Amino acid sequence: MNTAMKKKSARDDRKSAASIGYVGIAMFAIVFGTIVILDLSALMRDGRMFIMNWRDGIGRLVRWIRRKLCA
């Protein structure tokens, strides 16, 4: 058997095969979409906290640099 043929799937043009594929994709989208929607409030809260901490850290760094340069 040819090495290139080992990695290729047979073409399947049946409507039922396409339908099963679409149902599978829809199920994955529903599951992962539900997880994201349920975690959306926590993600937004954590994002705001990250931004506040980032700004606070940058502010501290700037103040530290100014003290070192002006001293």
C-alpha positions as CSV (number, residue, x, y, z in Angstrom):
1,M,0.0,0.0,0.0
2,N,1.2,3.5,-0.9
3,T,2.3,5.6,2.1
4,A,0.2,8.6,0.9
5,M,-2.9,6.5,0.7
6,K,-2.6,5.4,4.4
7,K,-3.5,9.0,5.5
8,K,-6.4,9.7,3.2
9,S,-10.1,9.0,4.0
10,A,-12.5,7.7,1.4
11,R,-14.8,10.3,-0.1
12,D,-18.4,9.8,1.1
13,D,-21.0,11.9,-0.8
14,R,-24.1,10.5,1.0
15,K,-26.4,13.0,2.5
16,S,-26.6,10.9,5.7
17,A,-22.9,11.2,6.2
18,A,-22.9,14.9,5.8
19,S,-25.9,15.2,8.1
20,I,-24.1,13.2,10.8
21,G,-21.1,15.5,10.5
22,Y,-23.2,18.6,10.8
23,V,-25.0,17.2,13.9
24,G,-21.6,16.4,15.4
25,I,-20.3,19.9,14.8
26,A,-23.6,21.4,16.2
27,M,-23.2,19.3,19.4
28,F,-19.6,20.4,19.9
29,A,-20.7,24.1,19.4
30,I,-23.6,23.7,21.8
31,V,-21.5,22.1,24.5
32,F,-18.6,24.5,24.3
33,G,-20.9,27.5,23.8
34,T,-22.8,26.6,26.9
35,I,-19.6,26.3,28.9
36,V,-18.4,29.8,27.7
37,I,-21.8,31.4,28.4
38,L,-21.9,29.9,31.9
39,D,-18.4,31.2,32.6
40,L,-18.9,34.5,31.0
41,S,-19.5,36.5,34.2
42,A,-16.4,34.9,35.9
43,L,-14.3,35.7,32.8
44,M,-15.5,39.3,32.7
45,R,-14.8,39.7,36.5
46,D,-11.3,38.1,36.1
47,G,-10.6,40.3,33.1
48,R,-11.5,43.5,35.0
49,M,-9.3,42.3,37.9
50,F,-6.4,41.6,35.6
51,I,-6.6,45.0,34.0
52,M,-6.8,46.7,37.4
53,N,-3.8,44.7,38.7
54,W,-1.9,45.5,35.5
55,R,-2.5,49.2,35.8
56,D,-1.5,49.1,39.5
57,G,1.6,47.2,38.7
58,I,2.6,49.6,35.9
59,G,1.9,52.6,38.2
60,R,4.2,51.1,40.9
61,L,6.9,50.4,38.3
62,V,6.7,54.0,37.0
63,R,6.9,55.4,40.6
64,W,9.9,53.2,41.4
65,I,11.7,54.3,38.2
66,R,11.1,57.9,39.0
67,R,12.4,57.5,42.5
68,K,15.6,55.8,41.2
69,L,16.2,58.4,38.5
70,C,15.5,61.5,40.7
71,A,17.5,60.2,43.7
